[in-house]
Amino acid sequence: MESNVVLKGSLAFLGLAELLQQLGGGGSTGILKISSSWSGVPGYIYLKNGNPVDAEYGKITGLEALNGFFGWRKAHFEFMEEDVNRDPVIKKSRMELILDGLRLVDEGVIPIMGENDSDSHKSRSGPDQLPVLNGPVVDYVYVVDEEIFQDGDEIVIQNRFGNWFWVILEGTVEVVRITENGKAPILRMTEGAFIGSIVSFLRDGNVRSASIYAVGRVQLGVVDSELIAREYSSLSEMFQNILISMDKRMKQLTDVCTALVLKHSPPLSGKPGGKRFIDKKQNEHKIFFITRGQAFVYVKMKKKYIHLLTLGVGDLIGRIPFLNAAHEPYSAHVYVSDDIAVQPIEASVVEQEYEALSSTLKNMIQNMTNSISVTTGRIFDLIRSAGQSDDAD
Ligand SMILES: Nc1ncnc2c1ncn2[C@@H]1O[C@@H]2COP(=O)(O)O[C@H]2[C@H]1O
């Protein structure tokens, strides 16, 4: 019974949001059991390939049960790796679940269990505490060389050219955006995470979008980029465009995160312009490429709209179910310019192509979606902590 427990600890140290990110990054399948002395019965979250598919708390199941767990602070967890044969009752992406769960706690919709109110923000990773991005077990088949870096070494230098990749074999690195206003630490990455932009093959020279430093001793595996480049060039144009658009999303999020860390240009608030394009009921399961005009992705927090992304021609609107990388439709609102024109995409066609990829390329794509998810989580934490001083209004 005890042998398949692969991770256990306290939610007071590792909040549920961070725990779900970690299990998600590793693509874990199994059951997360949460126990608290404040509750008579334990709760369960069922994960398949890193995504919560169902949850149970007594007679409460699905999304309602899962949301409630965001309010559990003085609780212990155990993750048991095993097959999960449940229909996916929870349809939202991991990122949407985390963002919504935290928002519902902030808004007081989900009560905090086992803690007095003044402590309620403490256990979540604070604005100065960097989230950590991990990855699945490393597949050594595509590792052609190994490199060692010591604490503080600069592994990647922002704005330099470079289009090779590493996978982290051991240790932790920190991603830092350098600007004229100062250095903005964005997040940390550890075992299994990839370093390097996935779309770098497309350009003559990939300009590094951030600097990366070793935190302690780090061992990196150099990824066989020729192998990846060959596979990448065999992808359909549509699939390549999806990856390019996801990479753009990640870079824009890193811009927003940087501005928040450096406390420059507070994120735009107020009612967005343009017309509403996508919401929970309408277009829920649809995906589109923009063929003309622009789309603006906003999240609503504490009655304010925060402008996260500007999407243009060739970009994707909507969520590809297995990719887990979009904020809309559940956690974000999309507004569009008057001249917008879009072309629908069939998710099943994209999925077929994805399923045929090598596990390495799949891992690299998942790494990008995890980066989007973790960076968004950090943005929300920064906004929340900045917003706490506004709460009095
Ligand atoms: N927000 C982010 N989340 C995760 N990794 C990032 C983020 N921003 C930059 N990086 C990493 O930092 C690297 C800098 O060089 P590249 O642009 O080639 O690829 C980038 C990514 O690997």
The ligand as an SDF file (V2000), in Angstrom:
LIG
                    3D

 22 25  0  0  0  0  0  0  0  0999 V2000
    8.8630   32.8100  -18.6710 N   0  0  0  0  0  0  0  0  0  0  0  0
    9.7490   31.8320  -18.8660 C   0  0  0  0  0  0  0  0  0  0  0  0
    9.5200   30.5970  -18.4010 N   0  0  0  0  0  0  0  0  0  0  0  0
   10.4170   29.5890  -18.6010 C   0  0  0  0  0  0  0  0  0  0  0  0
   11.5530   29.7320  -19.2690 N   0  0  0  0  0  0  0  0  0  0  0  0
   11.8340   30.9380  -19.7540 C   0  0  0  0  0  0  0  0  0  0  0  0
   10.9500   32.0460  -19.5930 C   0  0  0  0  0  0  0  0  0  0  0  0
   11.4980   33.1100  -20.2170 N   0  0  0  0  0  0  0  0  0  0  0  0
   12.6580   32.6760  -20.7390 C   0  0  0  0  0  0  0  0  0  0  0  0
   12.8680   31.3780  -20.4640 N   0  0  0  0  0  0  0  0  0  0  0  0
   14.0150   30.5360  -20.8300 C   0  0  0  0  0  0  0  0  0  0  0  0
   15.1430   31.3890  -20.9530 O   0  0  0  0  0  0  0  0  0  0  0  0
   15.7110   31.1350  -22.2250 C   0  0  0  0  0  0  0  0  0  0  0  0
   16.4920   32.2590  -22.8220 C   0  0  0  0  0  0  0  0  0  0  0  0
   16.9170   31.8590  -24.1090 O   0  0  0  0  0  0  0  0  0  0  0  0
   15.8130   31.3950  -25.1890 P   0  0  0  0  0  0  0  0  0  0  0  0
   15.0010   32.5950  -25.5460 O   0  0  0  0  0  0  0  0  0  0  0  0
   16.4690   30.6210  -26.2560 O   0  0  0  0  0  0  0  0  0  0  0  0
   14.9000   30.3830  -24.3400 O   0  0  0  0  0  0  0  0  0  0  0  0
   14.4820   30.8480  -23.0950 C   0  0  0  0  0  0  0  0  0  0  0  0
   13.7590   29.8810  -22.1980 C   0  0  0  0  0  0  0  0  0  0  0  0
   14.3750   28.6160  -22.1900 O   0  0  0  0  0  0  0  0  0  0  0  0
  1  2  1  0
  2  3  1  0
  2  7  2  0
  3  4  2  0
  4  5  1  0
  5  6  2  0
  6  7  1  0
  6 10  1  0
  7  8  1  0
  8  9  2  0
  9 10  1  0
 10 11  1  0
 11 12  1  0
 11 21  1  0
 12 13  1  0
 13 14  1  0
 13 20  1  0
 14 15  1  0
 15 16  1  0
 16 17  2  0
 16 18  1  0
 16 19  1  0
 19 20  1  0
 20 21  1  0
 21 22  1  0
M  END
$$$$
